């Protein structure tokens, strides 16, 4: 079970929400890094970069997810494609996930 699941919370509000969760954990003597922080990713992986988050290419998705891990502290993600589910889930599993893992390993 996730300690903090953030679904449909805008990226602009996410850092403050995570900070509140982390502060509450510290206040109760719990290490914030032990919490599972899951964010729902809703969008489409496409061939080109987009001005909209989670609507662009694999590199854009990778950069956004890596930023959420490094800068916000998220450590779990659920992907919900808008359409073309099998193809989108395949792209996510075979291209986005390995790229994120490789980037985070550096």
One Martini backbone bead per residue (centre of mass of N, CA, C, O) as a GRO file, in nm:
protein
  106
    1UNK     BB    1   0.098   0.036   0.021
    2UNK     BB    2   0.061   0.360  -0.007
    3UNK     BB    3   0.140   0.658   0.156
    4UNK     BB    4   0.138   0.849  -0.122
    5UNK     BB    5  -0.117   0.937  -0.344
    6UNK     BB    6  -0.099   1.122  -0.660
    7UNK     BB    7  -0.394   1.218  -0.813
    8UNK     BB    8  -0.460   1.478  -1.010
    9UNK     BB    9  -0.207   1.644  -0.941
   10UNK     BB   10  -0.049   1.900  -1.009
   11UNK     BB   11   0.275   1.983  -1.063
   12UNK     BB   12   0.251   2.260  -0.906
   13UNK     BB   13   0.149   2.099  -0.625
   14UNK     BB   14   0.342   1.862  -0.549
   15UNK     BB   15   0.577   1.973  -0.371
   16UNK     BB   16   0.393   2.065  -0.133
   17UNK     BB   17   0.267   1.790  -0.072
   18UNK     BB   18   0.531   1.643  -0.008
   19UNK     BB   19   0.626   1.830   0.218
   20UNK     BB   20   0.388   1.764   0.408
   21UNK     BB   21   0.438   1.462   0.429
   22UNK     BB   22   0.729   1.479   0.535
   23UNK     BB   23   0.665   1.645   0.789
   24UNK     BB   24   0.470   1.440   0.915
   25UNK     BB   25   0.674   1.216   0.939
   26UNK     BB   26   0.877   1.362   1.119
   27UNK     BB   27   0.669   1.426   1.352
   28UNK     BB   28   0.641   1.088   1.390
   29UNK     BB   29   0.940   0.954   1.333
   30UNK     BB   30   0.954   0.937   1.022
   31UNK     BB   31   1.108   0.852   0.735
   32UNK     BB   32   1.054   0.992   0.429
   33UNK     BB   33   1.221   0.772   0.258
   34UNK     BB   34   1.005   0.533   0.344
   35UNK     BB   35   0.810   0.642   0.153
   36UNK     BB   36   0.547   0.606  -0.067
   37UNK     BB   37   0.544   0.792  -0.384
   38UNK     BB   38   0.264   0.822  -0.589
   39UNK     BB   39   0.219   0.889  -0.946
   40UNK     BB   40   0.000   0.984  -1.188
   41UNK     BB   41   0.025   0.912  -1.536
   42UNK     BB   42  -0.121   1.122  -1.787
   43UNK     BB   43  -0.107   1.023  -2.138
   44UNK     BB   44   0.123   1.064  -2.426
   45UNK     BB   45   0.333   0.898  -2.641
   46UNK     BB   46   0.538   1.058  -2.877
   47UNK     BB   47   0.745   1.182  -3.143
   48UNK     BB   48   0.725   1.465  -2.996
   49UNK     BB   49   0.755   1.743  -2.848
   50UNK     BB   50   0.588   1.915  -2.574
   51UNK     BB   51   0.432   2.163  -2.379
   52UNK     BB   52   0.307   1.924  -2.246
   53UNK     BB   53   0.282   1.721  -2.004
   54UNK     BB   54   0.268   1.399  -2.098
   55UNK     BB   55   0.288   1.450  -2.455
   56UNK     BB   56   0.558   1.332  -2.551
   57UNK     BB   57   0.845   1.207  -2.571
   58UNK     BB   58   1.064   1.000  -2.426
   59UNK     BB   59   1.256   1.220  -2.324
   60UNK     BB   60   1.043   1.390  -2.181
   61UNK     BB   61   0.946   1.176  -1.990
   62UNK     BB   62   1.213   1.119  -1.857
   63UNK     BB   63   1.271   1.402  -1.746
   64UNK     BB   64   1.015   1.424  -1.571
   65UNK     BB   65   1.057   1.176  -1.391
   66UNK     BB   66   1.338   1.242  -1.287
   67UNK     BB   67   1.250   1.509  -1.157
   68UNK     BB   68   1.046   1.381  -0.956
   69UNK     BB   69   1.259   1.223  -0.805
   70UNK     BB   70   1.489   1.441  -0.745
   71UNK     BB   71   1.299   1.706  -0.665
   72UNK     BB   72   1.035   1.563  -0.506
   73UNK     BB   73   1.040   1.229  -0.425
   74UNK     BB   74   0.948   1.031  -0.610
   75UNK     BB   75   0.890   0.639  -0.628
   76UNK     BB   76   0.614   0.621  -0.800
   77UNK     BB   77   0.426   0.485  -1.087
   78UNK     BB   78   0.130   0.547  -1.294
   79UNK     BB   79   0.008   0.448  -1.611
   80UNK     BB   80  -0.238   0.649  -1.813
   81UNK     BB   81  -0.355   0.624  -2.104
   82UNK     BB   82  -0.572   0.782  -2.327
   83UNK     BB   83  -0.477   0.577  -2.557
   84UNK     BB   84  -0.356   0.316  -2.707
   85UNK     BB   85  -0.272   0.115  -2.476
   86UNK     BB   86  -0.076  -0.105  -2.576
   87UNK     BB   87   0.129   0.083  -2.711
   88UNK     BB   88   0.183   0.269  -2.469
   89UNK     BB   89   0.274   0.052  -2.263
   90UNK     BB   90   0.508  -0.045  -2.435
   91UNK     BB   91   0.665   0.220  -2.447
   92UNK     BB   92   0.696   0.253  -2.147
   93UNK     BB   93   0.837  -0.025  -2.082
   94UNK     BB   94   1.069  -0.015  -2.329
   95UNK     BB   95   1.160   0.309  -2.296
   96UNK     BB   96   1.107   0.477  -2.040
   97UNK     BB   97   1.199   0.301  -1.804
   98UNK     BB   98   1.496   0.249  -1.895
   99UNK     BB   99   1.571   0.552  -1.913
  100UNK     BB  100   1.521   0.622  -1.619
  101UNK     BB  101   1.710   0.417  -1.490
  102UNK     BB  102   1.967   0.517  -1.628
  103UNK     BB  103   1.958   0.809  -1.521
  104UNK     BB  104   1.949   0.725  -1.208
  105UNK     BB  105   2.231   0.564  -1.213
  106UNK     BB  106   2.420   0.832  -1.241
   0.00000   0.00000   0.00000
